[in-house]
Amino acid sequence: MLAITAALDETRARGEAAAAEAASSAASQAAWVETADAAAAAAEAEVARQQAAQRVAARVVSAAAAVQAHRAAEREQCARLLEELAECRAAQRLHGDMAMQREAEAELLELQAYPNPYPNPHPHPNPKPNPKP
């Protein structure tokens, strides 16, 4: 009976060792699955972050294109305004020149119409021009 008891103890010990090994293997496998789940969650988070970065980059490119188009339109508008300003300044100068010409013609006509009745009998050798009023 001792041999049976020893055989039973040996079988029980082998069974317990196998159960412990299976439990250890199951724990190891559970830890591996947990690590794999964590890695998958981290990968999903990284994918989401990369997609968000791509969306931001696309918005930046779109905004840069819009700014470039806006600046081109501004340059075109400013160029037209500068041309109009140059035309206005030229017209203003022409008007000023014409006004001065008309004033000179009026003064000449006035001098021709009403000559000085009292000419200076002794003119100065270096006469100074009359200052304009």
C-alpha positions, 0 to 999 in steps of 0.5 A: 500500500505504501507503493500505491500511496507513493505512486498516488503522491507522485501522480498528484505531484506531477498533476500539481506541477502540470497545473502550476505550469499550466497556470503559469503558462496561462498567466504568461499568456494573459500578460502577453494578451494584456501587453498586446492590448496595450500596444494595440491601444497605443497604436490606435492612439498614434494613428489618431494623432497622425491623422489629426496632424495630417488634417492640421497640415491640410488646413495649413496648406489650404490657409497658405493658398488662401493667403497667397491668393488674397495677397495676389488680389491685394497686389492687383488692387493696389497696382490699380489704385497706384495707377489711378493716383498717378493719373490724378497727380498728373492731372493735378499738375497739369491743372496747376500749370494751366492755371499759372499759364492763365494767370500769366496771360491775364497779367500780360493782357492787363499790362497791355490794356493798362500801361503804366502812366508814370514811367520812371524817368531815371531807371535804376541800372539793376532793377529789382523785380516787383514782388508778387502780391 
